[in-house]
Amino acid sequence: MPSRSMRKVTLFTLFFLFSFQLLWSQRKGSLPEDHLSSAELASHLRFLASDEMLGRMTGTNEINIAARYVAEQFRMAGVLPVPGLNEYYQDVLLERVTLAQSGRLIIGKDTLLHRKEMIVARGSAADLEAELVFAGSGTKEELATKDLKGKILVTNYQGSSLATAKWKSAAEAGAVAVVELYRGNFPWQSILQFLGQSSFRIAPDGKQVDLPYLLLNDAQSVYEAALAGGGSVKGSIHSEGVLVQKVQARNVLGMVRGSDPVLREEYMLLMAHYDHVGAGLRAGATPEDTIFNGARDNAVGTVALMAAAKVLAAQPPARSVIFAAVTSEEVGLIGSSYLADHFPLPLEKLVYTHNTDGAGYNDTTVVTVIGLERTTAEERLKAGAARYGLGVIPDPAPEQNLFNRSDNVSFARKGVPAPNFGMGLRSFDAEIAKYYHRPADQADEHFDFTYFSRYCQAFAHAARLVADMKERPVWRQGDPYEEAGKKLYGR
């Protein structure tokens, strides 16, 4: 039997260990993000990336279920609806564009077929014949020198956004169709495959441009040479037209009012896209698995967003916070673009965007922040990750232009500081390629749930630290978006 003195030593040791553990837990557990449940986070991820969700494609019932799931998590956490919206939803009316099955373009004696030498990408049914008018690159200055009324405008292709602008300008000038000559970096077969899929766009307000728009493969500059001389060349277009269907999409928004009586009038945006690329027999699919679950891209970000909403609602930071799960990133950054153009609060009150998105991970010791060094929030992001034992690295592949390929750019273009917070990506290696936009991207035994939990904690805590900054975070001097920021904030 232990002596009384031994019992005293044992009790003292137990008391000391208990006291040390209590002090340690108080030091480490003083914030709600320290207590995020790994099991709860994993449960969210497994649901959003489940086979039953069929890849959360824009325009499907499954993405509507995902939107409802996020909204109810916001509600349960005590996150408030944003004033002026339909509860937690910002409706985004889209159009799904499906190409016609057949069509032909005749230039002189050449007959060019739809989905072979050319593709009818836009416009209603057409059966027309008109003179072809070549206008170089199709700049405003070049178009101004041409008589386009009743003519088919032909220009060199300069990119999709410029193509849209030329299409609209041609319609205003009275043209009956637009043909662009393609000599780009991507092989023509890749262009056919890409444009051959259904695409989405924000439904335009008011009168819509409806004239045919064709993209013609002119790799050898044969048609440019034939038309650039200025002689009269006739052409004809015969097309069934594209099919345009209305699609209702949703951004899911909520807010937490800040704790500081002054800084709460400023806002920080936390954002993640919750859509993915769906299911079906497409590149990467196999007969055994046609569901692109999208665990890493971007169910991870969606869960991190919900986790941040929960902990910041439990203990609000100084500034107010808007949470946005945005739709349709995978089909052209549509949800974030709409949100940036229709922000429900004065945009100049939005001081920072904390976006989370990524292609996956191949280093579980770090997070990768695209644009890390581009704003004055850099040290807060590093501190947010360090609390959970994670390092922070900047863009590992600047040549990929990753900053401008995710939702963060929709707000950066407006002038709002907006890096992208992602899982640990060192390079685009085989580990990334195995899962990126592939059916293998699942929440299964190959997924690192321990790292995922720490990632969610890091994302939430970094957000808190930025929202608590006394001075607004700003673009670093010389950044490409610095001038937009000065214009937005009047500095």
Summary of the structure (lengths in Angstrom):
residues: 491
radius of gyration: 26.8
end to end distance: 78.1
largest distance: 112.9
contacts: 1643
relative contact order: 0.14
helix: 37%
strand: 24%
